[in-house]
Amino acid sequence: MDVVWGSRDGFTFSKIGRFALFGFLRKPADTWVGTKVRVRHGSIGPRSYEIPRHVGSYLVEKMGSYRNVTGSMSERQHEKVWAAVQADMERFARSDTFKAMEYDERLFGESALIREPKEDSWSRRSD
């Protein structure tokens, strides 16, 4: 969860599974299109959304911080993640995690992906 503010407005942001929730300190500008979820009617699904530029910049920055998380993982942590992926590749390929990684790769390149463990430590453990 984050609280984000600027000189003219601010919002709270929370990511829960597939949902991004925003709370506003004052009524948002009309540049939010297709984002409101109505309780009594409608459906949630893929569609076109428009958000203010500064919010988009914030989200891109947040996604970029994921690289810092994977970059700070120990070699042992990378080995565990890689082993889990390798154990059931078909399940992983159908997962939301994989879909999110595909989007991240399009935005940030291969550095956004889970890297394989270093060859020497992986081969030592798999012998």
C-alpha positions as CSV (number, residue, x, y, z in Angstrom):
1,M,0.0,0.0,0.0
2,D,1.2,3.5,-0.8
3,V,0.1,7.0,-0.2
4,V,1.1,9.2,-3.2
5,W,0.7,13.0,-3.3
6,G,1.7,15.9,-5.4
7,S,1.2,19.7,-5.4
8,R,-2.5,19.4,-6.4
9,D,-3.8,16.0,-5.5
10,G,-3.1,12.6,-4.0
11,F,-4.3,9.1,-3.8
12,T,-3.8,5.8,-1.9
13,F,-2.8,2.7,-3.9
14,S,-3.2,-0.9,-2.9
15,K,-2.5,-4.0,-5.0
16,I,-4.5,-7.0,-4.1
17,G,-4.1,-10.0,-6.4
18,R,-5.3,-8.8,-9.9
19,F,-6.9,-5.7,-8.5
20,A,-5.4,-2.2,-8.1
21,L,-7.4,-0.1,-5.7
22,F,-7.1,3.7,-5.6
23,G,-8.6,6.0,-3.0
24,F,-8.7,9.7,-3.7
25,L,-8.1,12.7,-1.4
26,R,-10.5,14.7,-3.6
27,K,-12.7,13.8,-6.6
28,P,-10.4,12.6,-9.4
29,A,-10.2,14.4,-12.8
30,D,-12.3,13.1,-15.7
31,T,-9.1,11.4,-17.1
32,W,-10.1,8.2,-15.3
33,V,-12.1,6.3,-17.9
34,G,-13.4,2.7,-17.6
35,T,-11.9,2.2,-14.2
36,K,-14.9,2.3,-11.8
37,V,-16.3,-1.0,-10.5
38,R,-20.0,-0.9,-9.8
39,V,-21.4,-3.2,-7.1
40,R,-24.9,-3.6,-8.4
41,H,-24.3,-4.2,-12.1
42,G,-21.6,-4.7,-14.7
43,S,-18.7,-7.1,-14.9
44,I,-14.9,-7.0,-14.4
45,G,-12.9,-8.1,-17.3
46,P,-10.4,-7.0,-20.0
47,R,-11.3,-3.7,-21.5
48,S,-9.8,-0.3,-22.4
49,Y,-8.8,2.0,-19.5
50,E,-7.6,5.5,-19.3
51,I,-5.8,6.9,-16.3
52,P,-4.0,10.2,-15.7
53,R,-0.4,10.4,-16.9
54,H,1.1,10.9,-13.4
55,V,-0.6,7.8,-12.2
56,G,0.7,5.8,-15.1
57,S,4.2,7.0,-14.4
58,Y,3.8,6.0,-10.7
59,L,2.6,2.5,-11.8
60,V,5.6,2.0,-14.2
61,E,7.9,3.1,-11.4
62,K,6.3,0.5,-9.0
63,M,6.7,-2.2,-11.6
64,G,10.3,-1.3,-12.1
65,S,10.9,-1.8,-8.4
66,Y,10.2,-5.5,-8.9
67,R,13.6,-5.7,-10.6
68,N,15.2,-4.6,-7.4
69,V,13.5,-7.4,-5.5
70,T,14.6,-10.1,-7.9
71,G,18.1,-8.6,-8.1
72,S,18.5,-8.7,-4.4
73,M,17.5,-12.4,-4.1
74,S,20.2,-14.7,-2.9
75,E,21.5,-17.4,-5.2
76,R,19.8,-20.0,-2.9
77,Q,16.5,-18.1,-3.3
78,H,16.9,-18.1,-7.1
79,E,17.6,-21.8,-7.1
80,K,14.3,-22.5,-5.1
81,V,12.3,-20.3,-7.5
82,W,13.8,-21.9,-10.6
83,A,13.3,-25.4,-9.2
84,A,9.6,-24.7,-8.6
85,V,9.2,-23.4,-12.1
86,Q,11.0,-26.4,-13.6
87,A,8.9,-28.8,-11.5
88,D,5.7,-28.0,-13.4
89,M,6.4,-25.9,-16.4
90,E,2.9,-26.3,-17.9
91,R,1.3,-25.1,-14.7
92,F,3.7,-22.1,-14.5
93,A,2.9,-21.2,-18.2
94,R,-0.8,-21.0,-17.3
95,S,-0.3,-18.9,-14.2
96,D,-1.0,-15.3,-13.6
97,T,2.6,-14.9,-12.5
98,F,3.7,-15.9,-16.0
99,K,1.3,-13.5,-17.7
100,A,2.5,-10.7,-15.4
101,M,6.1,-11.6,-16.3
102,E,5.3,-11.4,-20.0
103,Y,3.9,-7.9,-19.6
104,D,6.9,-6.9,-17.5
105,E,9.3,-8.2,-20.1
106,R,7.5,-6.1,-22.8
107,L,7.9,-3.0,-20.6
108,F,11.4,-3.6,-19.0
109,G,13.1,-6.3,-21.1
110,E,14.6,-9.6,-19.9
111,S,15.9,-8.1,-16.6
112,A,12.3,-8.3,-15.3
113,L,12.2,-12.0,-15.6
114,I,13.2,-14.7,-13.1
115,R,16.7,-15.5,-14.0
116,E,18.2,-19.0,-13.9
117,P,20.6,-19.7,-11.1
118,K,24.3,-19.4,-11.9
119,E,25.4,-22.4,-13.8
120,D,28.0,-23.5,-11.3
121,S,25.7,-23.6,-8.2
122,W,22.8,-25.2,-10.2
123,S,24.9,-28.0,-11.6
124,R,26.5,-28.7,-8.2
125,R,23.0,-29.2,-6.7
126,S,21.6,-31.3,-9.5
127,D,24.4,-33.9,-9.7
